[in-house]
Amino acid sequence: MTELARLSIFKQILEKGPIILLFISTLNEFDFNYLGLKYFSFNFPFILIYYWSLKRPGSLGYGLIFLSGLFNDAVIGLPIGVSSLSYLLICGFSSYLRNITLRPNKFNDWFFFGFTILVVNSLIYGIANIFFNVQIVYEDVLVNILFTFLFYFIFSSLFEFYKNFVYGASSV
């Protein structure tokens, strides 16, 4: 195999990085309970989906996002389709922000992400409680929303570096 072919395969794997990371994060529902950190959780797929749908919409397909939601439901035990609906709602919010924004700003994206996860989590937990009678611990949900909101800024910086490395600084 030539050096150019190896480089091409490596570049293709790097371009599929967000998809691979999405499926790893949904199939491996990591939790910090084994460390004794009761009040520490965040929703990494929300951050990943929001960022890549906002900054580079072609990198994650809606079908793959829906499929990863189905896998997530099977892993964590939610009714099938609840996570898929929340992931697609996040895609909808990010595409709305992408279409109305003239000058992208990391802080505006961050605060709109906070609004997005508040709305999406409210809808999803409301649906889960009303239709599926899932018991909700609101304190845990609030901690999850708070840490997800706070970690968006950190992960968006990492994803920005990755995006510039893989796709170049001139990409959307």
Rosetta constraint file for C-alpha pairs under 8 A:
AtomPair CA 1 CA 5 HARMONIC 6.42 0.50
AtomPair CA 1 CA 6 HARMONIC 6.89 0.50
AtomPair CA 2 CA 6 HARMONIC 6.43 0.50
AtomPair CA 3 CA 7 HARMONIC 6.18 0.50
AtomPair CA 4 CA 8 HARMONIC 6.11 0.50
AtomPair CA 5 CA 9 HARMONIC 6.23 0.50
AtomPair CA 6 CA 10 HARMONIC 6.14 0.50
AtomPair CA 7 CA 11 HARMONIC 6.10 0.50
AtomPair CA 8 CA 12 HARMONIC 6.23 0.50
AtomPair CA 9 CA 13 HARMONIC 6.28 0.50
AtomPair CA 10 CA 14 HARMONIC 6.22 0.50
AtomPair CA 11 CA 15 HARMONIC 6.13 0.50
AtomPair CA 11 CA 166 HARMONIC 7.44 0.50
AtomPair CA 12 CA 16 HARMONIC 6.32 0.50
AtomPair CA 13 CA 17 HARMONIC 6.28 0.50
AtomPair CA 14 CA 166 HARMONIC 6.62 0.50
AtomPair CA 15 CA 59 HARMONIC 7.62 0.50
AtomPair CA 15 CA 166 HARMONIC 6.62 0.50
AtomPair CA 15 CA 167 HARMONIC 7.69 0.50
AtomPair CA 16 CA 20 HARMONIC 6.27 0.50
AtomPair CA 16 CA 59 HARMONIC 7.30 0.50
AtomPair CA 17 CA 21 HARMONIC 5.96 0.50
AtomPair CA 18 CA 22 HARMONIC 6.02 0.50
AtomPair CA 18 CA 48 HARMONIC 7.53 0.50
AtomPair CA 18 CA 52 HARMONIC 7.61 0.50
AtomPair CA 18 CA 59 HARMONIC 6.99 0.50
AtomPair CA 18 CA 60 HARMONIC 7.00 0.50
AtomPair CA 19 CA 23 HARMONIC 6.36 0.50
AtomPair CA 19 CA 59 HARMONIC 7.42 0.50
AtomPair CA 19 CA 60 HARMONIC 6.07 0.50
AtomPair CA 19 CA 64 HARMONIC 7.79 0.50
AtomPair CA 20 CA 24 HARMONIC 6.16 0.50
AtomPair CA 21 CA 25 HARMONIC 6.01 0.50
AtomPair CA 22 CA 26 HARMONIC 6.19 0.50
AtomPair CA 22 CA 45 HARMONIC 6.23 0.50
AtomPair CA 22 CA 48 HARMONIC 7.02 0.50
AtomPair CA 22 CA 49 HARMONIC 7.80 0.50
AtomPair CA 22 CA 68 HARMONIC 7.20 0.50
AtomPair CA 23 CA 27 HARMONIC 5.89 0.50
AtomPair CA 23 CA 68 HARMONIC 5.89 0.50
AtomPair CA 24 CA 28 HARMONIC 5.81 0.50
AtomPair CA 25 CA 29 HARMONIC 6.40 0.50
AtomPair CA 25 CA 30 HARMONIC 7.72 0.50
AtomPair CA 25 CA 44 HARMONIC 7.07 0.50
AtomPair CA 25 CA 45 HARMONIC 6.50 0.50
AtomPair CA 26 CA 45 HARMONIC 6.89 0.50
AtomPair CA 26 CA 68 HARMONIC 6.30 0.50
AtomPair CA 26 CA 69 HARMONIC 7.29 0.50
AtomPair CA 26 CA 71 HARMONIC 6.63 0.50
AtomPair CA 26 CA 72 HARMONIC 4.90 0.50
AtomPair CA 26 CA 75 HARMONIC 7.78 0.50
AtomPair CA 27 CA 68 HARMONIC 7.96 0.50
AtomPair CA 27 CA 71 HARMONIC 6.37 0.50
AtomPair CA 27 CA 72 HARMONIC 6.05 0.50
AtomPair CA 27 CA 75 HARMONIC 6.44 0.50
AtomPair CA 28 CA 75 HARMONIC 7.85 0.50
AtomPair CA 29 CA 72 HARMONIC 7.76 0.50
AtomPair CA 29 CA 75 HARMONIC 7.11 0.50
AtomPair CA 29 CA 76 HARMONIC 7.10 0.50
AtomPair CA 31 CA 41 HARMONIC 6.98 0.50
AtomPair CA 32 CA 36 HARMONIC 6.86 0.50
AtomPair CA 32 CA 37 HARMONIC 5.76 0.50
AtomPair CA 32 CA 38 HARMONIC 7.25 0.50
AtomPair CA 32 CA 40 HARMONIC 6.86 0.50
AtomPair CA 32 CA 41 HARMONIC 7.12 0.50
AtomPair CA 33 CA 37 HARMONIC 5.58 0.50
AtomPair CA 33 CA 38 HARMONIC 5.87 0.50
AtomPair CA 39 CA 140 HARMONIC 7.05 0.50
AtomPair CA 39 CA 143 HARMONIC 6.56 0.50
AtomPair CA 40 CA 143 HARMONIC 6.85 0.50
AtomPair CA 40 CA 144 HARMONIC 7.11 0.50
AtomPair CA 40 CA 147 HARMONIC 7.31 0.50
AtomPair CA 41 CA 143 HARMONIC 6.87 0.50
AtomPair CA 41 CA 144 HARMONIC 5.06 0.50
AtomPair CA 41 CA 147 HARMONIC 6.59 0.50
AtomPair CA 41 CA 148 HARMONIC 7.73 0.50
AtomPair CA 42 CA 143 HARMONIC 7.85 0.50
AtomPair CA 42 CA 144 HARMONIC 4.75 0.50
AtomPair CA 42 CA 145 HARMONIC 6.83 0.50
AtomPair CA 42 CA 146 HARMONIC 7.87 0.50
AtomPair CA 42 CA 147 HARMONIC 5.30 0.50
AtomPair CA 42 CA 148 HARMONIC 4.60 0.50
AtomPair CA 42 CA 151 HARMONIC 7.88 0.50
AtomPair CA 43 CA 47 HARMONIC 6.94 0.50
AtomPair CA 43 CA 144 HARMONIC 6.80 0.50
AtomPair CA 43 CA 145 HARMONIC 7.78 0.50
AtomPair CA 43 CA 148 HARMONIC 5.62 0.50
AtomPair CA 44 CA 48 HARMONIC 6.19 0.50
AtomPair CA 44 CA 148 HARMONIC 7.11 0.50
AtomPair CA 45 CA 49 HARMONIC 5.86 0.50
AtomPair CA 46 CA 50 HARMONIC 5.95 0.50
AtomPair CA 46 CA 87 HARMONIC 6.90 0.50
AtomPair CA 46 CA 90 HARMONIC 7.21 0.50
AtomPair CA 46 CA 117 HARMONIC 7.80 0.50
AtomPair CA 46 CA 148 HARMONIC 7.87 0.50
AtomPair CA 47 CA 51 HARMONIC 6.05 0.50
AtomPair CA 47 CA 148 HARMONIC 7.17 0.50
AtomPair CA 47 CA 152 HARMONIC 5.78 0.50
AtomPair CA 47 CA 155 HARMONIC 7.43 0.50
AtomPair CA 47 CA 156 HARMONIC 7.88 0.50
AtomPair CA 48 CA 52 HARMONIC 6.16 0.50
AtomPair CA 49 CA 53 HARMONIC 5.78 0.50
AtomPair CA 49 CA 60 HARMONIC 7.73 0.50
AtomPair CA 49 CA 65 HARMONIC 7.84 0.50
AtomPair CA 49 CA 87 HARMONIC 7.11 0.50
AtomPair CA 49 CA 90 HARMONIC 7.15 0.50
AtomPair CA 49 CA 91 HARMONIC 6.84 0.50
AtomPair CA 50 CA 54 HARMONIC 5.96 0.50
AtomPair CA 50 CA 90 HARMONIC 6.01 0.50
AtomPair CA 50 CA 91 HARMONIC 6.25 0.50
AtomPair CA 50 CA 94 HARMONIC 5.90 0.50
AtomPair CA 50 CA 113 HARMONIC 7.46 0.50
AtomPair CA 51 CA 55 HARMONIC 5.96 0.50
AtomPair CA 51 CA 56 HARMONIC 7.92 0.50
AtomPair CA 51 CA 94 HARMONIC 7.85 0.50
AtomPair CA 51 CA 156 HARMONIC 6.58 0.50
AtomPair CA 51 CA 159 HARMONIC 7.82 0.50
AtomPair CA 52 CA 56 HARMONIC 5.14 0.50
AtomPair CA 52 CA 57 HARMONIC 5.98 0.50
AtomPair CA 52 CA 59 HARMONIC 6.76 0.50
AtomPair CA 52 CA 60 HARMONIC 6.90 0.50
AtomPair CA 53 CA 57 HARMONIC 4.31 0.50
AtomPair CA 53 CA 58 HARMONIC 7.63 0.50
AtomPair CA 53 CA 59 HARMONIC 7.70 0.50
AtomPair CA 53 CA 60 HARMONIC 6.93 0.50
AtomPair CA 53 CA 91 HARMONIC 5.89 0.50
AtomPair CA 53 CA 94 HARMONIC 6.07 0.50
AtomPair CA 53 CA 95 HARMONIC 6.71 0.50
AtomPair CA 54 CA 91 HARMONIC 7.85 0.50
AtomPair CA 54 CA 94 HARMONIC 5.02 0.50
AtomPair CA 54 CA 95 HARMONIC 6.06 0.50
AtomPair CA 54 CA 97 HARMONIC 7.45 0.50
AtomPair CA 54 CA 98 HARMONIC 5.82 0.50
AtomPair CA 55 CA 98 HARMONIC 7.80 0.50
AtomPair CA 55 CA 172 HARMONIC 6.29 0.50
AtomPair CA 56 CA 172 HARMONIC 6.40 0.50
AtomPair CA 57 CA 61 HARMONIC 7.74 0.50
AtomPair CA 60 CA 64 HARMONIC 6.89 0.50
AtomPair CA 60 CA 65 HARMONIC 6.90 0.50
AtomPair CA 61 CA 65 HARMONIC 6.24 0.50
AtomPair CA 62 CA 66 HARMONIC 6.08 0.50
AtomPair CA 62 CA 88 HARMONIC 7.23 0.50
AtomPair CA 63 CA 67 HARMONIC 6.13 0.50
AtomPair CA 64 CA 68 HARMONIC 6.05 0.50
AtomPair CA 65 CA 69 HARMONIC 6.29 0.50
AtomPair CA 65 CA 84 HARMONIC 7.08 0.50
AtomPair CA 65 CA 87 HARMONIC 6.70 0.50
AtomPair CA 65 CA 88 HARMONIC 7.21 0.50
AtomPair CA 66 CA 70 HARMONIC 6.49 0.50
AtomPair CA 66 CA 84 HARMONIC 4.75 0.50
AtomPair CA 66 CA 85 HARMONIC 7.50 0.50
AtomPair CA 66 CA 87 HARMONIC 7.02 0.50
AtomPair CA 66 CA 88 HARMONIC 6.88 0.50
AtomPair CA 67 CA 71 HARMONIC 6.39 0.50
AtomPair CA 67 CA 84 HARMONIC 7.12 0.50
AtomPair CA 68 CA 72 HARMONIC 6.10 0.50
AtomPair CA 68 CA 84 HARMONIC 7.21 0.50
AtomPair CA 69 CA 73 HARMONIC 6.18 0.50
AtomPair CA 69 CA 81 HARMONIC 6.88 0.50
AtomPair CA 69 CA 82 HARMONIC 7.57 0.50
AtomPair CA 69 CA 83 HARMONIC 4.71 0.50
AtomPair CA 69 CA 84 HARMONIC 3.98 0.50
AtomPair CA 69 CA 85 HARMONIC 7.66 0.50
AtomPair CA 69 CA 87 HARMONIC 6.74 0.50
AtomPair CA 70 CA 74 HARMONIC 6.37 0.50
AtomPair CA 70 CA 80 HARMONIC 6.02 0.50
AtomPair CA 70 CA 81 HARMONIC 5.83 0.50
AtomPair CA 70 CA 82 HARMONIC 7.98 0.50
AtomPair CA 70 CA 83 HARMONIC 6.71 0.50
AtomPair CA 70 CA 84 HARMONIC 5.92 0.50
AtomPair CA 71 CA 75 HARMONIC 6.22 0.50
AtomPair CA 72 CA 76 HARMONIC 6.15 0.50
AtomPair CA 72 CA 83 HARMONIC 6.68 0.50
AtomPair CA 73 CA 77 HARMONIC 5.51 0.50
AtomPair CA 73 CA 78 HARMONIC 4.81 0.50
AtomPair CA 73 CA 79 HARMONIC 6.33 0.50
AtomPair CA 73 CA 80 HARMONIC 5.52 0.50
AtomPair CA 73 CA 81 HARMONIC 6.97 0.50
AtomPair CA 73 CA 82 HARMONIC 7.00 0.50
AtomPair CA 73 CA 83 HARMONIC 6.04 0.50
AtomPair CA 74 CA 78 HARMONIC 6.78 0.50
AtomPair CA 74 CA 79 HARMONIC 7.94 0.50
AtomPair CA 74 CA 80 HARMONIC 6.92 0.50
AtomPair CA 78 CA 82 HARMONIC 6.88 0.50
AtomPair CA 78 CA 83 HARMONIC 7.82 0.50
AtomPair CA 79 CA 128 HARMONIC 7.85 0.50
AtomPair CA 79 CA 132 HARMONIC 7.43 0.50
AtomPair CA 81 CA 85 HARMONIC 6.03 0.50
AtomPair CA 82 CA 86 HARMONIC 6.37 0.50
AtomPair CA 82 CA 124 HARMONIC 6.70 0.50
AtomPair CA 82 CA 128 HARMONIC 7.62 0.50
AtomPair CA 83 CA 87 HARMONIC 6.05 0.50
AtomPair CA 84 CA 88 HARMONIC 6.15 0.50
AtomPair CA 85 CA 89 HARMONIC 6.11 0.50
AtomPair CA 85 CA 124 HARMONIC 7.97 0.50
AtomPair CA 86 CA 90 HARMONIC 6.26 0.50
AtomPair CA 86 CA 120 HARMONIC 6.01 0.50
AtomPair CA 86 CA 121 HARMONIC 7.56 0.50
AtomPair CA 86 CA 124 HARMONIC 6.55 0.50
AtomPair CA 87 CA 91 HARMONIC 6.38 0.50
AtomPair CA 88 CA 92 HARMONIC 6.20 0.50
AtomPair CA 89 CA 93 HARMONIC 6.26 0.50
AtomPair CA 89 CA 120 HARMONIC 6.74 0.50
AtomPair CA 90 CA 94 HARMONIC 6.15 0.50
AtomPair CA 90 CA 116 HARMONIC 6.71 0.50
AtomPair CA 90 CA 117 HARMONIC 7.62 0.50
AtomPair CA 90 CA 120 HARMONIC 7.14 0.50
AtomPair CA 91 CA 95 HARMONIC 6.05 0.50
AtomPair CA 92 CA 96 HARMONIC 6.14 0.50
AtomPair CA 93 CA 97 HARMONIC 6.30 0.50
AtomPair CA 93 CA 116 HARMONIC 6.56 0.50
AtomPair CA 94 CA 98 HARMONIC 6.08 0.50
AtomPair CA 95 CA 99 HARMONIC 6.13 0.50
AtomPair CA 96 CA 100 HARMONIC 6.34 0.50
AtomPair CA 97 CA 101 HARMONIC 5.92 0.50
AtomPair CA 97 CA 109 HARMONIC 7.92 0.50
AtomPair CA 97 CA 112 HARMONIC 7.97 0.50
AtomPair CA 104 CA 108 HARMONIC 7.73 0.50
AtomPair CA 104 CA 109 HARMONIC 7.59 0.50
AtomPair CA 105 CA 109 HARMONIC 6.21 0.50
AtomPair CA 106 CA 110 HARMONIC 6.05 0.50
AtomPair CA 106 CA 153 HARMONIC 7.90 0.50
AtomPair CA 107 CA 111 HARMONIC 6.25 0.50
AtomPair CA 108 CA 112 HARMONIC 6.08 0.50
AtomPair CA 109 CA 113 HARMONIC 6.02 0.50
AtomPair CA 110 CA 114 HARMONIC 6.44 0.50
AtomPair CA 110 CA 149 HARMONIC 7.54 0.50
AtomPair CA 110 CA 152 HARMONIC 6.83 0.50
AtomPair CA 110 CA 153 HARMONIC 6.56 0.50
AtomPair CA 111 CA 115 HARMONIC 6.44 0.50
AtomPair CA 112 CA 116 HARMONIC 6.02 0.50
AtomPair CA 113 CA 117 HARMONIC 6.17 0.50
AtomPair CA 113 CA 149 HARMONIC 7.09 0.50
AtomPair CA 114 CA 118 HARMONIC 6.25 0.50
AtomPair CA 114 CA 149 HARMONIC 5.53 0.50
AtomPair CA 115 CA 119 HARMONIC 6.27 0.50
AtomPair CA 116 CA 120 HARMONIC 6.01 0.50
AtomPair CA 117 CA 121 HARMONIC 5.70 0.50
AtomPair CA 117 CA 145 HARMONIC 6.84 0.50
AtomPair CA 117 CA 149 HARMONIC 7.88 0.50
AtomPair CA 118 CA 122 HARMONIC 6.01 0.50
AtomPair CA 118 CA 145 HARMONIC 7.13 0.50
AtomPair CA 119 CA 123 HARMONIC 6.19 0.50
AtomPair CA 120 CA 124 HARMONIC 6.03 0.50
AtomPair CA 121 CA 125 HARMONIC 5.81 0.50
AtomPair CA 122 CA 126 HARMONIC 5.85 0.50
AtomPair CA 123 CA 127 HARMONIC 6.07 0.50
AtomPair CA 124 CA 128 HARMONIC 6.04 0.50
AtomPair CA 125 CA 129 HARMONIC 5.94 0.50
AtomPair CA 125 CA 136 HARMONIC 7.35 0.50
AtomPair CA 126 CA 130 HARMONIC 6.00 0.50
AtomPair CA 127 CA 131 HARMONIC 5.68 0.50
AtomPair CA 127 CA 132 HARMONIC 7.30 0.50
AtomPair CA 128 CA 132 HARMONIC 5.07 0.50
AtomPair CA 128 CA 133 HARMONIC 6.26 0.50
AtomPair CA 128 CA 134 HARMONIC 5.50 0.50
AtomPair CA 129 CA 133 HARMONIC 4.50 0.50
AtomPair CA 129 CA 134 HARMONIC 4.76 0.50
AtomPair CA 129 CA 135 HARMONIC 6.37 0.50
AtomPair CA 129 CA 136 HARMONIC 7.20 0.50
AtomPair CA 130 CA 134 HARMONIC 7.84 0.50
AtomPair CA 136 CA 141 HARMONIC 7.84 0.50
AtomPair CA 137 CA 141 HARMONIC 6.53 0.50
AtomPair CA 138 CA 142 HARMONIC 6.07 0.50
AtomPair CA 139 CA 143 HARMONIC 6.28 0.50
AtomPair CA 140 CA 144 HARMONIC 6.12 0.50
AtomPair CA 141 CA 145 HARMONIC 6.17 0.50
AtomPair CA 142 CA 146 HARMONIC 6.13 0.50
AtomPair CA 143 CA 147 HARMONIC 6.17 0.50
AtomPair CA 144 CA 148 HARMONIC 5.96 0.50
AtomPair CA 145 CA 149 HARMONIC 6.04 0.50
AtomPair CA 146 CA 150 HARMONIC 6.23 0.50
AtomPair CA 147 CA 151 HARMONIC 5.92 0.50
AtomPair CA 148 CA 152 HARMONIC 6.19 0.50
AtomPair CA 149 CA 153 HARMONIC 7.70 0.50
AtomPair CA 150 CA 154 HARMONIC 7.67 0.50
AtomPair CA 151 CA 155 HARMONIC 6.16 0.50
AtomPair CA 152 CA 156 HARMONIC 5.77 0.50
AtomPair CA 153 CA 157 HARMONIC 6.39 0.50
AtomPair CA 154 CA 158 HARMONIC 6.56 0.50
AtomPair CA 155 CA 159 HARMONIC 5.98 0.50
AtomPair CA 156 CA 160 HARMONIC 5.88 0.50
AtomPair CA 157 CA 161 HARMONIC 6.33 0.50
AtomPair CA 158 CA 162 HARMONIC 6.27 0.50
AtomPair CA 159 CA 163 HARMONIC 5.93 0.50
AtomPair CA 160 CA 164 HARMONIC 6.13 0.50
AtomPair CA 161 CA 165 HARMONIC 6.13 0.50
AtomPair CA 162 CA 166 HARMONIC 6.07 0.50
AtomPair CA 163 CA 167 HARMONIC 5.53 0.50
AtomPair CA 163 CA 168 HARMONIC 6.83 0.50
AtomPair CA 163 CA 169 HARMONIC 7.62 0.50
AtomPair CA 164 CA 168 HARMONIC 4.41 0.50
AtomPair CA 164 CA 169 HARMONIC 4.57 0.50
AtomPair CA 164 CA 170 HARMONIC 7.80 0.50
AtomPair CA 164 CA 171 HARMONIC 7.57 0.50
AtomPair CA 165 CA 169 HARMONIC 7.47 0.50
AtomPair CA 167 CA 171 HARMONIC 6.37 0.50
